[in-house]
Amino acid sequence: MRYELYYWPTIQGRGEYVRLALEEAGADYVDAARQESGMAAMMRMMEAKNGTPPFAPPFLKAGKLVIGQTANILLYLGSRHSLSPKGEAASLWVHQLQLTVTDFVVEIHDTHHPLGSSLYYEDQRSEAKKRTNEFWKERVPKFLGYFEALLETSGGAFITGRRLTHVDLSLFQIVEGFRYAFPKRMKAFEHKIPRLVDLHDRVASRPNIKAYLSSERRIAFNEDGIFRHYKELDF
Amino acid sequence: MRYELYYWPTIQGRGEYVRLALEEAGADYVDAARQESGMAAMMRMMEAKNGTPPFAPPFLKAGKLVIGQTANILLYLGSRHSLSPKGEAASLWVHQLQLTVTDFVVEIHDTHHPLGSSLYYEDQRSEAKKRTNEFWKERVPKFLGYFEALLETSGGAFITGRRLTHVDLSLFQIVEGFRYAFPKRMKAFEHKIPRLVDLHDRVASRPNIKAYLSSERRIAFNEDGIFRHYKELDF
């Protein structure tokens, strides 16, 4: 079965967490909205009057299933491609961590759009500065400190122990994204999260991820995505 | 087994989606942080150096399990208390909808805290007005319109058909919360979501929910929670 991933074709965004999982797994998939007529197909599926129409991308077509919500897609893929542990307790824990990443991603996005996503960044620049300052002062230390502490006690190289999960892939993306969006702030902060930086490097050097990152399938960071580099927000 | 729910003791907040599920199910539970020494116990569990320390409340202690993230708790409770369907496809769909509610709840919260949750509302009042206007113009019609459309085609009285799920309970809470926080805006809007209003009434009249809502276990809405009534945001 070839998976079809549907996501905005010009950004990493939330789709990237799914792409990283599919790539690490070596899964057969097509990034559907990047194909001809793909965007039209994506919009049709969201407007479907029956079945399970998703509220928003990303969503994954897996045979007859259409699965929306990033963490839900990873819940599905994780169990099929050894990217999450078996057993209810461990599975709930990994999903819980992925949902915590999800919460963090919302806050990362809102640094540049505190007044709402339908308004231009240029029309909320001063509010974005305030939100970004609060974010780096309060939220980044709290979220990354949480994951750093988990790595310290995990008993292995990965967030839940000796085996890689989709959460590790997502944490790679967070570090990578911060380095792009906030190079100065991140440079000053990284000494507080040595284990996360190591994890980032370990994920980046995995053969499938390494091949993906240097391929055209990996869309470059840009100022339409979640991680945006605006000089005035980084100092 | 008696569940222990851990959540901030003076607000409905995100804990309310779990409380409603526990109450509908008639489950044996204690609202732990509202008991003597409960808050201290909650903080200790979040700071635990091993096990599965949650990033934030709510979390549920179920025997040896400690489960965090609202939607994850409902995933667990749903399968045990007939508040979600069996079968992978239906289960993923219900979880996906709960995660969409989760996204909406973040945006509801951010109407009064667009610059960040560590700052006082009073220090972001003008930004809150802008965000609230954008929210009611763009986001409420999109989110509630989505759920209204699903109710129209569900083939039953509930969001996924003939059987109630935890998503229905959460949608009740959304309607109830909007009526509290934005009575004027909601009064003008409700004619667009007749099926959601019906669903709200149907949930409210279920015996266990009705008993709960009139009990002292239901904390009243207040201005420390997600749904806050500020006159200047409602017109």
Boltz contact constraints between the chains, C-beta under 6 A:
constraints:
  - contact:
      token1: [A, 49]
      token2: [B, 153]
      max_distance: 6.0
  - contact:
      token1: [A, 50]
      token2: [B, 153]
      max_distance: 6.0
  - contact:
      token1: [A, 52]
      token2: [B, 93]
      max_distance: 6.0
  - contact:
      token1: [A, 55]
      token2: [B, 100]
      max_distance: 6.0
  - contact:
      token1: [A, 55]
      token2: [B, 146]
      max_distance: 6.0
  - contact:
      token1: [A, 65]
      token2: [B, 89]
      max_distance: 6.0
  - contact:
      token1: [A, 67]
      token2: [B, 92]
      max_distance: 6.0
  - contact:
      token1: [A, 68]
      token2: [B, 96]
      max_distance: 6.0
  - contact:
      token1: [A, 69]
      token2: [B, 96]
      max_distance: 6.0
  - contact:
      token1: [A, 69]
      token2: [B, 99]
      max_distance: 6.0
  - contact:
      token1: [A, 72]
      token2: [B, 95]
      max_distance: 6.0
  - contact:
      token1: [A, 72]
      token2: [B, 96]
      max_distance: 6.0
  - contact:
      token1: [A, 72]
      token2: [B, 99]
      max_distance: 6.0
  - contact:
      token1: [A, 89]
      token2: [B, 65]
      max_distance: 6.0
  - contact:
      token1: [A, 92]
      token2: [B, 67]
      max_distance: 6.0
  - contact:
      token1: [A, 93]
      token2: [B, 52]
      max_distance: 6.0
  - contact:
      token1: [A, 95]
      token2: [B, 72]
      max_distance: 6.0
  - contact:
      token1: [A, 96]
      token2: [B, 68]
      max_distance: 6.0
  - contact:
      token1: [A, 96]
      token2: [B, 69]
      max_distance: 6.0
  - contact:
      token1: [A, 96]
      token2: [B, 72]
      max_distance: 6.0
  - contact:
      token1: [A, 99]
      token2: [B, 69]
      max_distance: 6.0
  - contact:
      token1: [A, 99]
      token2: [B, 72]
      max_distance: 6.0
  - contact:
      token1: [A, 100]
      token2: [B, 55]
      max_distance: 6.0
  - contact:
      token1: [A, 106]
      token2: [B, 106]
      max_distance: 6.0
  - contact:
      token1: [A, 114]
      token2: [B, 114]
      max_distance: 6.0
  - contact:
      token1: [A, 114]
      token2: [B, 115]
      max_distance: 6.0
  - contact:
      token1: [A, 115]
      token2: [B, 114]
      max_distance: 6.0
  - contact:
      token1: [A, 115]
      token2: [B, 130]
      max_distance: 6.0
  - contact:
      token1: [A, 115]
      token2: [B, 131]
      max_distance: 6.0
  - contact:
      token1: [A, 116]
      token2: [B, 131]
      max_distance: 6.0
  - contact:
      token1: [A, 116]
      token2: [B, 134]
      max_distance: 6.0
  - contact:
      token1: [A, 118]
      token2: [B, 134]
      max_distance: 6.0
  - contact:
      token1: [A, 118]
      token2: [B, 138]
      max_distance: 6.0
  - contact:
      token1: [A, 127]
      token2: [B, 127]
      max_distance: 6.0
  - contact:
      token1: [A, 130]
      token2: [B, 115]
      max_distance: 6.0
  - contact:
      token1: [A, 131]
      token2: [B, 115]
      max_distance: 6.0
  - contact:
      token1: [A, 131]
      token2: [B, 116]
      max_distance: 6.0
  - contact:
      token1: [A, 134]
      token2: [B, 116]
      max_distance: 6.0
  - contact:
      token1: [A, 134]
      token2: [B, 118]
      max_distance: 6.0
  - contact:
      token1: [A, 138]
      token2: [B, 118]
      max_distance: 6.0
  - contact:
      token1: [A, 146]
      token2: [B, 55]
      max_distance: 6.0
  - contact:
      token1: [A, 153]
      token2: [B, 49]
      max_distance: 6.0
  - contact:
      token1: [A, 153]
      token2: [B, 50]
      max_distance: 6.0
